Amino acid sequence: MERIINSLRVRLISVVLIILAALSPLLYLGVSAIVEAGYTERFVNSVRAYSRLAADELEALEPQDFDRQARALLDSVELSGLAVFAEITDGTQKIHSTIDANVPAGPMEDDFNFGDHGDHAYYISHTVKRPDRSVTLQLGFDEGPTLEQIRAARRQLLIAMGAFALTSLAVASWLSAVIARPMVRLQEAAKRVASGDVHAPLQMKSSIREIRELNLHLERMRRELVGANEQLTNEIRERQVSEEKRLALERRLLHRERIAAIGTLAGGVAHEFNNIMTPILLYSQLALDETPAHSPLAQDLTRVVAAAHRARGLVTRILTFSREMDSHQAALFSASAPVSEALALLRAIVPANIEIVFHEPAENIELCGDPSLVQQIVINLCTNAYQAMRGSGGTLGITLGLVDHPDSTQLKAGHYCMLQVSDTGHGIEPELLEHVFEPFFTTRDVGDGTGLGLSVVHGIVQSMGGEILVESRPGRGTTFRVYLPLAGAKAEDVAV
């Protein structure tokens, strides 16, 4: 037995050494890349934001005494300690700060990657449009402190990995002794069972939970061999039912999380867009106040302000939509209302070469549930539709109506609300239709889609007791039909 234990110890330590030798370089390179990317992103984001602020201040300078004010701005930039080089040029002359500047020896070019050119300087230039001419603000930022932080982090990583390797070897040596003895006994017991001696119970004492569980499973197998088949069959059946319930709950939870994430994303984008529109409105209004009332420039600025207000109205609608996504409370609502609101959002982003046609029902169709979920269905389906036509253009059709006998094998006959979304795009291949509702399945290029839109729609429709069907022919377009039970329909009367 001791020979087997020693052999197992040597093999376990050898496996640990091989794993460490194989994975340590990859782990070091991977973590180093993550650390470097983190420090780099923080540095680049901070200097780009700072240079953008400096460019905005330069744009706001008065034309009178521009050179003096520009030098003062450059002085403040270099005195901040962030920039090591600052210059303003309009192609004919250059303006430097009164402080000694580190002027590069060769032509200065923008860095698009941290650490380029080997000069430990990150250069950024901004073209600033002035009333009389355009000037270029050129700034250089010292990469040295960030590079030193990256080197220090790598040294700490090496120390941590060395400590981890030594600890792993020590733990492996200890585990080999603890695991080997009970494992050898279990091996001998398994051989007895295999040879036909199924009457001796398998009882193994160990402080390791996994070994105790293994002993329990082997004892269960022994009991099955002597006639405990029925007990194991019942356990398997119960486990399957429990697993199916767990998987169903997980799918519903994933769909809700994805819907909430999309709402949060919409709200975040709206907030960022609102931050962009604020300075546009501010500076446009300031310029309008300083411009003669009936001049052509005043009329142009008035149009800019009006367009900015329309954009802020769009932001308000997006924020309202994102807030509604967070409150999934059942209530009676008209099916036309969330569809119309969703189309109002979509008309702002759908390309001009795509015509949106909405066939609204004459009668009022009432549903019970969360109207924001219907908005989500319309937005996802219409987004897929217009993206299928954005190159060639076409017609995006939305139809809302009542049906008595839906084209479905999963729903019983009755009254349903039908939402149909169709396009005249490139269509979907027949072999791909059965996969369109699977999460993360997409036929678009990388970066054009996540493959979650239709799976989210499918989950919403199922949670509302309905069904979604799809028809498509390559080159002829695609049609989605969503059937939702009307308000007052019982769940047992809807789904088969």
Rosetta blueprint (number, residue, H / E / L):
1 M L
2 E H
3 R H
4 I H
5 I H
6 N H
7 S H
8 L H
9 R H
10 V H
11 R H
12 L H
13 I H
14 S H
15 V H
16 V H
17 L H
18 I H
19 I H
20 L H
21 A H
22 A H
23 L H
24 S H
25 P H
26 L H
27 L H
28 Y H
29 L H
30 G H
31 V H
32 S H
33 A H
34 I H
35 V H
36 E H
37 A H
38 G H
39 Y H
40 T H
41 E H
42 R H
43 F H
44 V H
45 N H
46 S H
47 V H
48 R H
49 A H
50 Y H
51 S H
52 R H
53 L H
54 A H
55 A H
56 D H
57 E H
58 L H
59 E H
60 A L
61 L L
62 E L
63 P L
64 Q L
65 D L
66 F H
67 D H
68 R H
69 Q H
70 A H
71 R H
72 A H
73 L H
74 L H
75 D H
76 S H
77 V H
78 E H
79 L H
80 S L
81 G L
82 L L
83 A E
84 V E
85 F E
86 A E
87 E E
88 I E
89 T E
90 D L
91 G L
92 T L
93 Q L
94 K E
95 I E
96 H E
97 S L
98 T L
99 I L
100 D L
101 A L
102 N L
103 V L
104 P L
105 A L
106 G L
107 P L
108 M L
109 E L
110 D L
111 D L
112 F L
113 N L
114 F L
115 G L
116 D H
117 H H
118 G H
119 D L
120 H L
121 A E
122 Y E
123 Y E
124 I E
125 S E
126 H E
127 T E
128 V E
129 K E
130 R L
131 P L
132 D L
133 R L
134 S E
135 V E
136 T E
137 L E
138 Q E
139 L E
140 G E
141 F E
142 D E
143 E L
144 G H
145 P H
146 T H
147 L H
148 E H
149 Q H
150 I H
151 R H
152 A H
153 A H
154 R H
155 R H
156 Q H
157 L H
158 L H
159 I H
160 A H
161 M H
162 G H
163 A H
164 F H
165 A H
166 L H
167 T H
168 S H
169 L H
170 A H
171 V H
172 A H
173 S H
174 W H
175 L H
176 S H
177 A H
178 V H
179 I H
180 A H
181 R H
182 P H
183 M H
184 V H
185 R H
186 L H
187 Q H
188 E H
189 A H
190 A H
191 K H
192 R H
193 V H
194 A H
195 S L
196 G L
197 D L
198 V L
199 H L
200 A L
201 P L
202 L L
203 Q L
204 M L
205 K L
206 S L
207 S L
208 I L
209 R H
210 E H
211 I H
212 R H
213 E H
214 L H
215 N H
216 L H
217 H H
218 L H
219 E H
220 R H
221 M H
222 R H
223 R H
224 E H
225 L H
226 V L
227 G L
228 A L
229 N H
230 E H
231 Q H
232 L H
233 T H
234 N H
235 E H
236 I H
237 R H
238 E H
239 R H
240 Q H
241 V H
242 S H
243 E H
244 E H
245 K H
246 R H
247 L H
248 A H
249 L H
250 E H
251 R H
252 R H
253 L H
254 L H
255 H H
256 R H
257 E H
258 R H
259 I H
260 A H
261 A H
262 I H
263 G H
264 T H
265 L H
266 A H
267 G H
268 G H
269 V H
270 A H
271 H H
272 E H
273 F H
274 N H
275 N H
276 I H
277 M H
278 T H
279 P H
280 I H
281 L H
282 L H
283 Y H
284 S H
285 Q H
286 L H
287 A H
288 L H
289 D H
290 E L
291 T L
292 P L
293 A L
294 H L
295 S L
296 P H
297 L H
298 A H
299 Q H
300 D H
301 L H
302 T H
303 R H
304 V H
305 V H
306 A H
307 A H
308 A H
309 H H
310 R H
311 A H
312 R H
313 G H
314 L H
315 V H
316 T H
317 R H
318 I H
319 L H
320 T H
321 F H
322 S H
323 R H
324 E H
325 M L
326 D L
327 S L
328 H L
329 Q L
330 A L
331 A E
332 L E
333 F E
334 S E
335 A L
336 S H
337 A H
338 P H
339 V H
340 S H
341 E H
342 A H
343 L H
344 A H
345 L H
346 L H
347 R L
348 A L
349 I L
350 V L
351 P L
352 A L
353 N L
354 I E
355 E E
356 I E
357 V E
358 F E
359 H E
360 E L
361 P L
362 A L
363 E L
364 N L
365 I L
366 E E
367 L E
368 C E
369 G E
370 D L
371 P H
372 S H
373 L H
374 V H
375 Q H
376 Q H
377 I H
378 V H
379 I H
380 N H
381 L H
382 C H
383 T H
384 N H
385 A H
386 Y H
387 Q H
388 A H
389 M H
390 R L
391 G L
392 S L
393 G L
394 G E
395 T E
396 L E
397 G E
398 I E
399 T E
400 L E
401 G E
402 L E
403 V E
404 D L
405 H L
406 P L
407 D L
408 S L
409 T L
410 Q L
411 L E
412 K L
413 A L
414 G L
415 H L
416 Y E
417 C E
418 M E
419 L E
420 Q E
421 V E
422 S E
423 D E
424 T L
425 G L
426 H L
427 G L
428 I L
429 E L
430 P H
431 E H
432 L H
433 L H
434 E L
435 H L
436 V L
437 F L
438 E L
439 P L
440 F L
441 F L
442 T L
443 T L
444 R L
445 D L
446 V L
447 G L
448 D L
449 G L
450 T L
451 G L
452 L L
453 G H
454 L H
455 S H
456 V H
457 V H
458 H H
459 G H
460 I H
461 V H
462 Q H
463 S H
464 M L
465 G L
466 G L
467 E E
468 I E
469 L E
470 V E
471 E E
472 S E
473 R E
474 P L
475 G L
476 R L
477 G E
478 T E
479 T E
480 F E
481 R E
482 V E
483 Y E
484 L E
485 P E
486 L L
487 A L
488 G L
489 A L
490 K L
491 A H
492 E H
493 D H
494 V L
495 A E
496 V L
